[in-house]
Amino acid sequence: MPTPDVTITKQQDPQLSHIYGFTDFHLITRERGGIFMFYNAKNELLFIGKARKLRPRIKKHFEDTVSPMKNHRDEVTKIEVYTVEDPVEREIYETYIVNKFKAKYNVEKVLYK
């Protein structure tokens, strides 16, 4: 696993941000692709995803009504972001991490059930 390029955490005062307590979205690249991981307060992996453009995709998980995270957004306390430009590498990382770390809310690409 590479080292995360950006890690943002939920603020104690959720009124500082309208995005579920996260105020540092500006640190996440808007134009580059990669993978992202959502963690809870116990540092358990909740969800991993990939995107061609990271910031808009991550924000969609907090706003979208069809996201697998829609009922679990309040659980997310940390987001790790890894820049991976190659789409094939993103796919490989996502599938590997879903199965290696048993991401709680990923339903696709699960091989361990």
N, C-alpha and C positions, 0 to 999 in steps of 0.2 A: 504494500500500500504506500502510495506517495504521501508526503506531508501536506496537510490542507493549505491552500493558498490563502483562504480567509475563514475565520471562525467568528460567528456572531452569536451573542447570547441575549436572552430575554431580559429586559430591564425590570427592576423591582417595581417601578411605578409605570404601569401599562398606559397611563394617560399621556405619557411622553410620545407615544406612537400610536397610530391608528391601525398598525399591522400586527395585532396580537402581541404587543409589547416589544417588538423589535424596532430599534432605531437606527441600526447601522447598515441598512440595505445599500446605502451609497458605496460601501466598501466592496460590494460584489460587482464584478465586471458585467457590463450590459451587452457587450458585443462578442464575447468569446464563449466557446462551448465548454462543457465539462460535466461533472457529476456533483450531486449534492446529497447530503445526508441529514436527516432530522433526528434529534435525540431528545429523550425526556430527562427529567431531573435526576433519575438514577443512572444516567449515561447509557441507557439501553437504546439500541438502534430501532427507530420506529419506521422509517421509510427512506429509501434511496431512489433517486431519479437521475435522469440525464437530460441534457438540453443543448441545443445549438446556441442559444443565447440564455445565459444563466439567470440573470436578475429577473427578467420578465417571467420566466418559467417558475421560479421559486415563489414569486409574488402570487402567481395564479393559484398555487396550492392553498393560499390563504384567502383567496377571493372566489374561487370557482365552486360551483355547486356539484360538479361531477368528480372532483378530486377524491382519491381514496382516503385522503386526510381530512375530508370535510367535517367529520364527526369527532376528530381527534386533534384539532388545531391547538386547543388549549394545553395539550400535553407537551407540545414542542417547547423546549427551553434552550436548545442549542442547534445551530445550523453550521455544518462544515461544508466548504466549497472547494472543489478540486478542478483546476483548469486542465482539460484534456481535449485538444483540438481534433484529433482523429476520431471520426464517428465509430469506426470499428473498435477502437480501444475503449470508447465510452460504453459501447454495448457489452464488451467483455467484462469490464470493471463492474458494471451494474449487475450482470448475472452472477458473477463471482461473489460479490459482496452480499447480495440478497441471500444466497445459499450458505455462504461461510458464516455470516453473522446473524442469520435468520431474522431479517428485518420484519418486524411485527405486522405492518400493514401493507406490505407488498404482496399482491395476489398473483401477479404474472411472473413468469420465469422461475417459479418455485420448484425446485427439484427434490427437496428433502421431506415432503409429506408422506 
